[in-house]
Amino acid sequence: MKELFAVFGRIGLLSFGGPAAQIALMHQELVDKRGWLTEAQFLRALSFCMLLPGPEAMQLATYAGWKRGGVVGGLIGGGLFVLPGAVVIAALALLYGAYGALPVVQALFVGVKATVIVIVIAALIKIAGRALVSRAHVLIAVAAFVALFFFAVPFPVVVLVAGIAGALMQHDRTTTAAAPGGGLRQAAKVLLIGGILWAAPVVVVALSGSAFLLDIAAFFSLMAVVTFGGAYAVLAYMTQEVVFSYGWLTTPQMMDALGLAETTPGPLILVTQFVAMVAGLAQGGTALAIAAGALTLWVTFVPCFIWIFAGAPLIDWLDGRPRLRAALAGITAAVVGVIANLSLWFALHVVFATINRMETNVISVIVPDLATVQPLAIALTLLAGFLLLRLKWSLLLVLPLTALVSLGATFALGMV
């Protein structure tokens, strides 16, 4: 147990840079240095985690801990992967609530958000290379983008349709692994017990009569089961709901939330905790913000443990179900279109000061006011792209650099 705490504590503290960097770090620590997993076990587990809703790197850490020390080891592995980032996010959310509106802070955020444009585009390129393996998958990705950007179709509907389309494209119904009866019974038991634990705080909140916390619990519980493809895939949908349906944050605040989440260790989906805490500050002060943040962490990450503890013993069996694999491949292809929608949405809101929505009976699309273009944001995006994609600089260097350049340029131009 002491060794598990030491190793996964180190991984949690150093898990900057998104899932690719986090997975590479775990490979180095768990496969190369310690041999806790073989190369084949690591790759099989990674493939399984990528098929699940939720952050795949956190689930991989949970699996590695489970493989080493059972359920307790899994709780240590996944918990320590999330905890450092959650503590940092909590502090940043409270500071943002107090000082986020200051002009100096906003000037820094222009550089951060410009860098995030590049990060999201880089994620789009990586996922597209892995997911678009056929012409049919390309069509699914394009259809997902069109449905979201031009018709504002809800994200869960896009995921459902993509899964059905993927399953229908698979004509091979043969299976390569027998169903392990005992394993299936154990998985059902884990799902039942885990589901009760997951729902317990939500029931308590419902009985307390807090409409705000109940909305937080219900919304982020839904996010936990539809986040196929990671946080980038659902951020645009989450923004739409958080800003326009619930009115918890403004669009600029939501963009600041994503920028801050990129600067902290741990999974990017911790942006949900930031959103909940900032909304809690606006609704009722610090105590409500802390309660909202804790509740969001629970409903977001408890399902990740459930999926691993229930499904990890069945990896070989699940890998032998071609129709299921095809459905999940369809969802992954749709995620490419979803992230493309997020990339365009985020870039337009950073580069233009005013964004309007054009709506008809069928189409609902955002249109920038070309007169409000912001040259500084464009220049910072090009700078971040050059440093990250061309020179391969670390994100930990580029983010503070672009923030400081933005601050200096803003003062030099007399904008603050």
Beta strands, then each sheet from edge to edge (+ up, - down):
strand 1: 355-359
strand 2: 364-368
sheet 1: 1+ 2-
end
